[in-house]
């Protein structure tokens, strides 16, 4: 699995191609049945049979690339190390270990090493973002109450 530093934003040329491709693919997907679909690679004339879900995922990838977002695909059941989880959360490894030991994120031990499900890391990150948003709103409301913030 690539580290987060290895994931690069798409270039302007890649963005342009992704936008054009997403437009075509999304209109094709609306007209397809939800079963396997055959596509042809024009340059080689090779035909591939793809699951419908794979084409939908490709559409999501193209949409994100067109918006200039970096892309990474990780199987859902992937386990990550404490270092990788800390990178994803943007915190230090010792702080992450503290969160694990406090039971805030589920983990398993393999020998003396801790392993965390990737989806659990993302779940915790999402919960923290929601909590941060709630605190910001609370601070804004408090500022309004005491007259520091005019709406």
N, C-alpha and C positions, 0 to 999 in steps of 0.2 A: 504494500500500500504506500502511495506517495505521502510524503510529509506535507503539511500545510504550506510550507515555504515553496514546494515544488509546483504548486497549483498556480497557474498564471492566468491573468485575464486574457480574453480573446483579443486578437489584433483588430484594427478597424476593418481590414479586408475580411477577416473571419466573421465579424459581426454582420457585415453587409451580406455575405453569403448565407449566414444563418437566418437572417430576416427573410430573405427571398425564399429559402428552402422551407422555413416554417410556414410561410403563407401557403405554399403549394401543398405541403404535407397536411396541414390542418384541414384544408378543404377536401383532400382525398380521404382523410380519416372519417369525416362526417358521412361519406357515402359508402364506407366499408362495413361489412358484417364483422362481428366480434369473433373472428376465428383466424386461422393462419392465412397469411397473405403472401403472394409471390411478387418479388420485385426483380427488376433486371438492372444490372450495372451496364450502362451504355457502352463504356470503353471496352469492356471485355466480353460483353454479351452473355455473361454468366447470370444465372437466375438463382435467387435465394428465397427460401421459404422462411418467413419470419412470423413469430406470434404477434397478434394484434397488440398485446401489452408492450412488446418491445418497440413497436412503431409509435405508440403513445408516449413511451419514455423518450424516444428519439425526438418527438415533438417538443416535450418539456425541455430537453437539452438544447435544442435549437432556439427555443423561445428565450431561455436564460442567456445563451451565448449572444443572441441578438441584442439583449439588454446590457451586454458588456460584463456579465457576471462570470466569475470563474466557476468551473464545473469539476465535481469529483463524484464518482460513483462508488459506493461502499455497500457490499451485501449487508442486509439488515442484521443477520445473526453474527456479524463480525465482532470479535473481542479485540479490545485495544489495551495497550499497556498504560500504566499510570502516566508516563511521560507524554504519550500521544493524547490521552484524555485531558491532561493539563493544557496542552497546546490548543486543543479544540475549545476549551473553556476560557483560555486566555489567563490562566493563573499559574502559580508555581506548582511543581510536583509535590513539595511538602504540604502546601495548602490543600491540594487534591486528596492526599493521603488522609489528612485531618477530616475532610468531608466524608471519605469512605469509612473511617473509623467511627465517626458520629452517626453513621447509618443514613446519611443524606443521599447517597448514591449506592445502589446495589453493586456487589462485586463478588468474585470467587477467588480463591487462592489456589494457585498451581505451584505446589512446593512452597517456597517462601515469596513467590511473586503474585501480585494482585492482577487480576484481569477484569475488565469492565466491558459490558456489552455496549457497543457503539450507540444503540438506540437509547440506552439508559443515560448516556452522556448527553445526547441531544435532548432528551426529556428534561433533564436537570437544567440544561442551558435555557430551554424554553420557559420553564418555571421561573428561573431567575430573571429573565427578561420581563415577564409579566409582573413579577414582584417589584422590579425597578420602575416600571411604568406606573404602578400603583403608588409608589413612594413619591414619584415626581408629581403626580396629580395631587396627592395629599399636601405636598409642599406648596404647590401653586394655590391650592384652596386656602391654606393657612396664610400665605402672603396676601391673598385677597382680603381675608378677614381682618388682618391688622393694617390694611391700607397700603402695603408695599407694592402691590401689583394692580394696575388699573386695566380692566378689560376693554 
